[in-house]
Amino acid sequence: MVVVLTLITIVAGAALAYVNYATSAQIEKIKAENLAKGIKQVMGVDLNADFQYTTEEVGDYTFYRSDLGTAIQSTTNGFGGALKVLVGFDKEGTVLGYTILEHSETPGLGAKASEWFQKGQKGDITGKNPGTANFTVSKDGGDIDAITASTITSRAFLLAVQNAYEELNKQQQPDGTSAATQQEGGHDR
């Protein structure tokens, strides 16, 4: 009995390893296509248009820079695990759009983040700048409505957007200090 179960386990493991090996290239290709589509989407570019951008990895963030602005990939922990967000910012730091790249949130609740914060929806973040708006849920005194019955996911999503914005600001400041121009007398302009 032990020998038969061991053989079945070995055969099943080998079959799974083969399927994983055989499909890994196709899975990576699909992920790359979805990322390219996501970058166009968050930057407000027609999906069929030719769109050029450069890629730069800085710590835990990936930047996709273009003439329109910057898309940033940011990850935080949601209710069910990692929540990977791609958010597009114009040159002033205003949110152009976003897409959820990966999540483990509860279907029907936290999974609503892919739509809840989109343009025209109840928690709409497009057109808002995390530097001037309070990008926390209204329950915590912020400006954004949380997903009904999914406050933890909402907090995690907004934190990912806020973190991306803060990292964008760090990268735009060459010496790590304030980007504000100093006038005579030391006052910010």
C-alpha positions, -999 to 999 in steps of 0.1 A, spaced: 0 0 0 28 25 9 47 16 -23 16 22 -44 8 55 -28 44 66 -31 44 57 -69 11 76 -74 26 106 -56 58 105 -77 38 102 -110 14 130 -100 43 153 -90 61 146 -122 30 153 -142 24 187 -124 61 196 -129 58 189 -166 26 209 -170 42 238 -151 73 237 -173 52 234 -205 29 263 -197 54 287 -180 65 305 -212 29 311 -223 19 323 -188 49 348 -188 38 360 -223 2 366 -211 15 384 -180 37 407 -202 7 414 -226 -16 422 -197 10 445 -182 15 464 -214 -23 467 -218 -25 478 -181 1 505 -186 -19 519 -216 -51 517 -196 -38 536 -165 -22 563 -187 -54 568 -207 -39 557 -240 -59 538 -267 -52 501 -264 -44 499 -301 -21 529 -301 17 527 -303 29 538 -269 65 541 -258 77 540 -222 109 531 -203 110 507 -174 129 513 -142 130 493 -110 136 512 -78 134 491 -46 99 475 -44 85 497 -71 86 495 -109 83 527 -129 70 529 -165 78 565 -177 64 581 -208 57 616 -222 23 616 -205 35 608 -170 45 577 -150 28 544 -142 40 528 -110 36 492 -98 30 492 -60 23 463 -36 7 462 -2 -10 436 19 -48 434 17 -72 412 36 -63 380 17 -26 387 9 -6 407 -15 -24 434 -35 -5 445 -66 -17 478 -81 -5 497 -112 -14 533 -110 -9 561 -136 0 596 -127 3 627 -149 33 650 -145 17 669 -116 9 637 -97 -28 635 -104 -42 599 -108 -50 591 -144 -62 556 -138 -53 523 -121 -56 486 -125 -52 457 -101 -25 434 -114 -28 407 -87 -49 401 -56 -61 374 -32 -91 393 -19 -125 378 -12 -146 373 -43 -176 397 -42 -160 419 -15 -124 429 -17 -122 419 -54 -144 449 -61 -114 471 -58 -108 466 -95 -139 486 -102 -148 506 -70 -122 533 -73 -126 537 -111 -138 569 -128 -175 575 -121 -177 549 -94 -185 556 -57 -148 556 -46 -135 574 -77 -98 584 -73 -92 595 -109 -84 631 -113 -74 634 -76 -39 641 -64 -27 622 -33 -6 652 -24 -36 674 -20 -65 649 -13 -66 627 18 -61 593 3 -76 573 32 -110 559 37 -137 583 50 -142 560 80 -106 571 90 -113 608 82 -102 606 46 -117 617 13 -124 583 -3 -154 560 2 -144 525 12 -157 494 -5 -189 483 14 -179 455 38 -143 456 27 -125 483 46 -93 464 50 -89 460 12 -99 496 6 -72 508 31 -46 485 15 -55 497 -20 -53 534 -10 -20 528 8 -6 513 -24 -16 544 -44 -3 567 -17 30 548 -15 34 549 -53 28 587 -52 53 592 -25 79 571 -43 72 591 -75 79 623 -56 112 609 -42 123 600 -77 114 634 -91 136 652 -65 172 647 -76 188 655 -42 161 640 -20 150 674 -7 118 693 -14 111 701 -51 99 736 -41 121 764 -55 138 785 -28 133 823 -31 156 848 -15 149 849 22 144 811 23 107 809 16 91 783 -7 75 795 -39 
